[in-house]
Amino acid sequence: MGDNRRPLFPNAPGTPDSVNLEELLAFAGRHPLLSLGLAGLTVAIIYNEVSGLFRGFKALRPAELTALINRDNALVVDLRPSADFEKGHIPGSKNVQMNQFDPENKQLVAAKALPVVLVCKTGQTAGDAAKRLRKAGFERVHVLDGGIGAWQQADLPLAKGRA
């Protein structure tokens, strides 16, 4: 029987196809736009990840939101326009338009001890509202990552009409 084994990592150091620093620098010299693009993307990814650690609120996936509602009775605030809210919203959520959103609202202040989850169409608007809640002293602020679209994509139920 012959030895037909191939290396597990064909480009690992010590194998003939490995790339060294000298070759990488030569590649960067021959392809400066590709190298700058790679460096730019790397910096953008690192910035995005680090800024997420310091934003003061947590982004939740739909399954995590369901668990938070069931476990901790989270208050879900939907920031979409009334017409969109009536077409379909997370069961039990409250509708507040972003232009009327006030962290000092009596309904919100009463829920300071509860986790508050903000939902919008895509997850972008809710981030701004979450920063305002954190500034107002709310400790447990969350945003549905991907907004109501992520909820629908996860095939979770929507309630129709007014809450």
Buried (B, 14 or more C-beta within 10 A) or exposed (E): EEEEEEEEEEEEEEEEEEEEEEEEEEEBEEEEEEBEEEEEEEEEEEEEEEEEEEBEBBBBBBEBBBEBBEEEEBBBBBBBBEEBBBEBBBEEBBBBEBEEBEBEBEEBEEBBEBBBBBBBBEBEBBBBBBBBBBEBEBEBBBBBBBBBEBBBEEEBEEBEEEB
